[in-house]
Amino acid sequence: MLLKATEQCFNTLEKAEMLLLLLKRFPESVVQHGVSKSDTIL
């Protein structure tokens, strides 16, 4: 659910915060979502 909310967010800062929260709460998701999502933010 948090991942879907992150994908639909238009505010870059808010998107970055939500992504960091996702990766902090679910470290195993770094392999699946970490690199692609961080590239999106940059």
C-alpha distances in whole Angstrom, upper triangle without the diagonal:
4,5,5,6,9,10,11,13,16,18,18,19,15,14,16,15,11,12,14,12,10,13,15,13,12,16,16,13,16,18,15,14,16,19,18,15,18,21,19,19,22
4,5,5,6,9,10,11,14,15,15,15,12,10,12,11,7,8,11,9,7,10,12,10,11,14,15,12,14,16,14,12,14,17,16,13,15,18,16,16,20
4,5,5,6,9,10,14,15,14,15,13,10,11,12,8,7,11,10,7,10,13,12,11,13,13,10,12,14,11,9,11,14,12,10,13,15,13,14,17
4,5,5,6,9,12,14,15,16,13,11,13,14,10,10,14,13,11,14,16,15,14,17,17,14,15,17,14,12,14,17,14,12,15,17,14,15,19
4,5,5,6,10,11,13,13,10,9,12,12,8,10,13,12,11,14,16,15,15,18,19,15,17,19,17,14,16,18,16,13,15,17,15,14,18
4,5,5,9,10,10,11,8,5,8,9,6,7,10,10,9,12,14,14,14,16,17,14,14,17,15,11,13,14,13,9,12,14,11,11,15
4,6,8,11,11,13,11,8,10,12,10,9,13,14,12,14,17,17,16,18,18,15,15,17,14,11,13,14,12,9,12,13,10,11,14
4,6,9,11,13,11,9,12,13,11,12,15,16,14,17,20,19,19,21,22,18,19,21,18,15,17,18,15,12,15,16,13,13,16
4,6,8,10,7,6,10,11,9,11,14,14,14,16,19,19,19,21,22,19,19,22,19,16,17,18,16,12,14,15,12,11,15
4,6,9,8,7,11,12,12,13,16,17,17,19,21,22,22,24,25,22,22,24,22,18,18,19,17,14,15,15,12,11,14
4,6,5,6,9,10,11,12,14,15,16,18,20,21,22,23,25,22,21,24,22,19,18,19,17,14,14,15,12,10,13
4,5,5,6,9,10,10,12,14,15,16,18,20,21,21,23,20,19,22,20,17,16,16,15,11,11,12,9,7,9
4,5,5,6,9,10,11,12,14,15,16,18,20,20,23,20,19,22,21,17,16,17,16,13,12,14,12,8,11
4,5,5,6,9,10,11,12,14,15,16,18,19,22,19,18,22,20,17,16,18,17,13,13,15,13,10,13
4,5,5,6,9,10,10,12,14,15,16,17,19,16,16,18,17,13,13,14,13,9,10,12,10,8,11
4,5,5,6,9,10,11,12,14,15,16,18,15,14,17,16,13,11,13,12,9,8,11,9,6,9
4,5,5,6,9,10,10,12,14,15,18,15,15,18,18,14,13,15,15,12,11,14,13,10,13
4,5,5,6,9,10,10,12,14,16,13,13,17,16,12,12,15,14,11,11,15,13,11,14
4,5,5,6,8,10,10,11,13,10,10,13,12,9,8,11,11,8,8,12,11,9,12
4,5,5,6,9,10,10,13,11,10,14,14,11,9,12,13,10,9,13,13,11,13
4,5,5,6,8,10,13,11,11,15,15,12,12,15,16,13,13,16,16,14,17
4,5,5,6,8,10,8,9,12,12,9,10,13,14,11,12,15,15,14,17
4,6,5,5,8,6,6,10,10,8,7,11,12,10,11,14,15,14,16
4,6,6,9,9,9,13,14,12,11,14,16,14,14,17,18,17,19
4,6,9,9,10,14,14,13,13,16,18,15,16,20,20,19,21
4,5,6,8,11,11,10,11,14,16,14,15,19,19,19,21
4,5,6,8,10,10,9,13,15,14,14,18,19,18,20
4,5,6,8,9,10,13,15,14,15,18,19,20,22
4,5,5,6,7,10,11,11,13,15,16,17,19
4,5,5,4,7,10,9,10,13,14,15,16
4,6,6,8,10,11,12,14,15,17,18
4,6,8,8,9,12,13,14,16,18
4,6,6,6,8,10,11,12,14
4,6,6,6,9,10,11,12
4,6,5,6,9,10,11
4,6,5,6,9,10
4,5,5,6,9
4,5,5,6
4,5,5
4,6
4
